[in-house]
């Protein structure tokens, strides 16, 4: 088993709204929002969490929290996306196609009770994780 894991690396990190890294992944977040049919408002709020699985490519699973729509109306959104950084000519890693891990955006309303939102989010996130594992398995073969 250690021979398999010797060339694999896994890590997770993130950025809060006040972080100097909160603007990372802007293009991928906006692209996913367009695919899902909404406007991601990264001026209102933006934070993200990421898990990366590395071998010859780097597979990234990103969960992004951000505003939705042109003006803030008490609702935040969350999207989940998957992409790989692939080695192109030379040693430069380029970002491959961005794939939404869910069929819809997760919405968080300020009026909703935390336990209710947490339960809905757990189900939504489970679906995203299952899809990300399937995508990773397809590309790892």
N, C-alpha and C positions, 0 to 999 in steps of 0.2 A: 504494500500500500504506500509506503514512503516514497517508492520510485515514482509513483503517479503524482504525488503531492509535491515532490521536490521542484518541479517546474511550474507550479501553479501559485498564484499569489492572490489574496483576497483582502480588500479593505473597504471601509465605510467612512464617510465624512459628511459634512453638511455646512450650511451657512444660514444664519438668522437674518432677519430683515436689516439689522444694523451692521452686519458684517461687511468688510471691504471686499468680500468674495460673493456677495448676494447677487451680483449682476452676471455671474458665470452662467452659462447655458441659456442665455437670453434667446438666441436664435432657435434653439431646439424647443424651448417652451412656447414661443410664438408660433412656430410651425405646427406643433401638436394642437394648440388652441384652434388654429385655422382648420386643421383636419377635423376637429370635433365641433366646429361651427360656432365658436365664441371668440370674443376679444379678450386676450390676457392683458390686464392692466398691471404692469410691473412698477408703476409709479406709486400706486396705493400701498402695495405690500409685496414683498418677494422674499422667499426663503426656500431652501431645498435640502433634501437628504439624498445621498448617493451611495450605492454599493457597486464596487467594481470587482470583476472576476478576470484575472489576467493569466494568459498563457502566451501564445504567439500573437493573439489579438487581445484587446482590452474591451470586455463587454461591460457596459454601464447601465444601471437601472436607476432612474432619477424620479424622485417624487418631488413635485414643485407645488408650493403654496403661493398664491398670488391673487391680486384683485381681479375682478371680472367686470367688463363693461367700461364705458368711458368715464363714468362718475361712480364714486363709492356709494353704495346703497345698503351697507350693512351685511354684505355677502362676500365671502372669500371663496376661491375655487382651488381645487387641487387636481393636478394631472399627473399621470404616470407615463413614463416613456422609456424606451429601450434603444440603445444604439451601440455600435462598436467602433473602436478606433483601430483602423487597419494600417499596416505599414505599406506605404506607397513606395515609389522609387526613392531610393536613398533610405534614410532612417526616419523620415517625417511620418508621423501618424496622422491620418486623416479620419474625419468622422464620416462613417457610412450612413446609410439611410436611417432616419429616425422613425420609430414605430410606436404608436400609442398602445399602451398595454390594456386599455379599457375602451369600451364603446361610448363612454360618456365621462364628462367631468364630474368630480365630486364637489358639491356645494355645501358651504358651511354658513348658516344664518345666525346672526348674533342673538336672535330670539330663541334658538333651539337649546334645549337642556344638554349639558355636556355628555351625560351618559347616553342619550339618544344619538348624538352625533358620533360618539366613540363607537357605538355598536354598528351604525351604518358604515362608518369609515373602515372598521375591521373587515366587514364583508367585501367592501369595494377593494381594499388593499389585498385581501386573499386572492381575489380574481386576478389582480395585476401580477401578483407573485407567481401564481400558477402559469399564466401566459408567459412571463419572463423566463421561467425555467424551461418551458417547452421551446421557446425561441433559442435559448442557449444550447439546449440539447441538439437542436437541428443544425446549428452552426458549428458545434464542437465535433461533429462526426466527420 
